Amino acid sequence: MRQSQTLLPTLKETPAGADIKSHQLLLRAGFIRQTASGVYSFLPLGKKVLTKVEAIVREEMENAGAVEMLMPALQPSELWKETNRWDNFGPELMRLHDRHHREFALGATHEEVITDLIRSEINSYKKLPLTLYQIQTKFRDEKRPRFGLLRGREFVMKDAYSFHTNDESLDEVYDRLFTAYSNIFKRCGLNFRAVIADSGAMGGKDTHEFMVLSEVGEDTIAYSDSSDYAANIEMAPVIDRYEDTKQTEIDELALVSTPNQKTMVEVASFLNRPLDQGIKSLLFKIDEEFVLVLTRGDHDVNDIKLKHIYQAVEVELATEEEAKNLLGASVGSLGPVNVKNVEVIADYSVKSIVDGYCGANEDDKHYINVQPERDLVISKYEDIRFIKEGDLSPDGNGIIKFAKGIEVGHVFKLGKVYTEKMGANYLDEFGKSQVMTMGCYGIGVSRTLAAIVEQYNDENGITWPSAVAPYQIHMLTMQSNKEEQVELAEQIYTTLKENQIDVLYDDRKERPGVKFADSDLIGIPVRLTIGKKANEGIIECKIRATGEQFDIHISELLGRLQEVL
C-alpha cells in the first residue's frame, strides 16, 4: 500500500484523556479515532491489525472443531426474559424500542440467541456435540468508558457456544478450547496467564479467564511463587484456618468511648491495639435479606465469595439508613455483640481472635476484651475474605503474590443454566427427552489488540510482533525528487508484492525526519530506507524492536528479509 493513498493521520502530541500507552499510541499512530465516548472507528492500519488477530482466532477455533456463523446484534427482549436476564443483567444492557413499541437489546452477548436457534434446529443426540462461533461487534453501556479499546461501549468479540449430551463431552470441548485460547494468545505474542475466575452474570461454574500481564490491568491475579496456580483475586480461596487460641486469664467484656473513630484503622490507633485484633462488622443485603459479616480488622470481605455461599443474585452493602434502622448505629459503629435480629457469619480468622474489639451498635462506642466464642452468636464460619500477598497458595505450594492483568478471554462451563430455562432438549438413544449441556467461550478481539500494544511499545512508539503487525515492511524514500531513489523503491515495492510480502510504501513528499518519526510511531517490524546509496542498489534495513541496522544489496533482499521476518 502506498502511504500517500491511505488514511494514516499521525499525531505529534498525546490527545487529552488518553491515560494509558495503548490508547495514546493507537491514537497518535493513526490506528483508531474516537467517535463518541467508548466508541471508536478503526482506521486502515487498525483494521489491518484487527483482521490479523481475527485470522489467528479463526484458525485456532477451526482447528479445535468450531464452526463460524453470524447472529444478529439486535435481540428481542422475549429471549432475555426467558432466562430472567432482561432484569438481572443490569444497566450495561443497551435497550431500545422499535416503531411498534417492541423491546429489543443490542447484543452484549448471545447465549439466549444461540440457545433459541439450537432448540429449534437440533433434536437428536446424533447431532451433538456441536460448537459454533462468531466474530461480531458487541454493545455494553459502560458507566465509565475509559482506557480506549480496553473498556468501551462498542467492541469486537469472538464468542463461541458448545452443546452436549453430557458433562464428559463438555469437559472435552472445554479443554480443547482452553488449548486453542492458549495458542491464540501465544501466537499474538502475549505474556498471559490462565486464571480461575468467577462466572458473574453468565452463570455456570468451572471458568477460567485469560489475563495479559500489565500494570494497567483492572483485575488482580493471585498466583503462587512456586507452582502454576493462578486465580482472579475474587476467586482465590484462603486455606489458612487459624488455630484456636486459649487464654488463661479472660477479661470481662467492656464498653468504651471512641468519639469520631469510624474506620478500623482509626479505632485501632485510638485504642492502641493491633489491627488484626479488631473485628470488622459489615452489614450486607443479600437478595433482600440482611447479614452481618465479620472479618479480622486487617482483612477485606470478598462479596463474590458471599454470593457463592448464599447462591445469591445480588450482594450489596446496606445503606447508612438501613444500618441505623436495623442495628441502631451508623456504619462505623456496627458490631456483633447481642445481635439477635439478623444472621451473623464470620471469616475463619475471627475465631482465633483473643481480646478483640468491635463496634457496639451505638455511635462512638466500641467493645473491648471481646472473645468471639464467649461473646458472639455466630451462625457459621466461612472463607469470606480476599486472599492477601504472603498467604499460603491454595494448592499448598508456595505463597501468594499479586500481579495486574487485562482480561482478554474467558471460558465457561455453563451446564444447563440456559438450556433448562429455554427448553433446549434433545432425544437420547432411548427416545427420551433430555436437557442439553452448554459451554461458552469469549475473546475480546479489539481488547486483545490494545493489550498487545500495552506489552509492545517503547519511547518512540509501537513495536508490533510480526504475526499481527499491519504490514511486515515499511519502505521509505528519503528524497522523492531523486529519480534513482524512486526507481529503486518502485522496483522493490513490486518485488515484495509479487512475493506476498505485505509492505507499506511511504512515498509522501515529506522530510526524512517526519518519515522516520512516523515509522517508529507506527511500529512495523522492518524498515527499509532508500537513500543516498540507491544508485549502488543498497538499502538500509532497521529492525524496529531491537534498533539493529544493516545494509542490504537488492540482489540479497528477499533472502535476508525471509531470515529477518
C-alpha positions, 0 to 999 in steps of 0.5 A: 500500500502506498502511504500517500493513498491511505488514511494514516493521520499521525499525531505529534502530541498525546490527545487529552484523556488518553491515560494509558500507552495503548490508547495514546499510541493507537491514537497518535499512530493513526490506528483508531479515532474516537467517535463518541465516548467508548466508541471508536472507528478503526482506521486502515492500519487498525483494521489491518491489525484487527483482521490479523488477530481475527485470522489467528482466532479463526484458525485456532477455533477451526482447528479445535472443531468450531464452526463460524456463523453470524447472529444478529446484534439486535435481540428481542427482549422475549429471549432475555426474559426467558432466562430472567436476564432482561432484569438481572443483567443490569444497566450495561444492557443497551435497550431500545424500542422499535416503531411498534413499541417492541423491546429489543437489546443490542447484543452484549452477548448471545447465549439466549440467541444461540440457545433459541436457534439450537432448540429449534434446529437440533433434536437428536443426540446424533447431532451433538456435540456441536460448537459454533462461533462468531466474530461480531461487534458487541454493545455494553453501556459502560458507566465509565468508558475509559482506557480506549479499546480496553473498556468501551461501549462498542467492541469486537468479540469472538464468542463461541457456544458448545452443546452436549449430551453430557458433562464428559463431552463438555469437559472435552470441548472445554479443554480443547478450547482452553488449548486453542485460547492458549495458542491464540494468545501465544501466537499474538505474542502475549505474556498471559496467564490462565486464571480461575475466575468467577462466572458473574452474570453468565452463570455456570461454574468451572471458568477460567479467564485469560489475563495479559500481564500489565500494570494497567490491568483492572483485575488482580491475579493471585498466583503462587511463587512456586507452582502454576496456580493462578486465580482472579483475586475474587476467586482465590480461596484462603486455606489458612484456618487459624488455630484456636487460641486459649487464654488463661486469664479472660477479661470481662467484656467492656464498653468504651468511648471512641468519639469520631473513630469510624474506620478500623484503622482509626479505632485501632490507633485510638485504642492502641491495639493491633489491627488484626485484633479488631473485628470488622462488622459489615452489614450486607443485603443479600437478595433482600435479606440482611447479614452481618459479616465479620472479618479480622480488622486487617482483612477485606470481605470478598462479596463474590465469595458471599454470593457463592455461599448464599447462591445469591443474585445480588450482594450489596452493602446496606445503606447508612439508613438501613444500618441505623434502622436495623442495628441502631448505629451508623456504619462505623459503629456496627458490631456483633455483640447481642445481635439477635435480629439478623444472621451473623457469619464470620471469616475463619480468622475471627475465631482465633481472635483473643481480646478483640474489639468491635463496634457496639451498635451505638455511635462512638462506642466500641467493645473491648476484651471481646472473645468471639466464642464467649461473646458472639452468636455466630451462625457459621464460619466461612472463607469470606475474605480476599486472599492477601500477598504472603498467604499460603497458595491454595494448592499448598505450594508456595505463597501468594503474590499479586500481579495486574492483568487485562482480561482478554478471554474467558471460558465457561462451563455453563451446564444447563443454566440456559438450556433448562430455562429455554427448553433446549432438549434433545432425544437420547438413544432411548427416545427420551427427552433430555436437557442439553449441556452448554459451554461458552467461550469469549475473546475480546478481539479489539481488547486483545489488540490494545493489550498487545500494544500495552506489552509492545511499545517503547519511547518512540512508539509501537513495536508490533510482533510480526504475526499481527503487525499491519504490514511486515515492511515499511519502505521509505524514500528519503528524497522523492525528487531523486529519480534513482531513489524512486526507481529503486523503491518502485522496483522493490515495492513490486518485488515484495508484492509479487512475493506476498510480502505485505509492505507499506510504501511511504512515498509522501513528499515529506522530510526524512525526519517526519518519515522516520518519526512516523515509522517508529510511531507506527511500529512495523517490524522492518524498515527499509530506507532508500537513500543516498546509496540507491544508485549502488542498489543498497538499502538500509534495513532497521529492525524496529524492536531491537534498533539493529541496522544493516545494509542490504544489496537488492540482489540479497533482499528477499533472502535476508528479509525471509531470515529477518521476518 
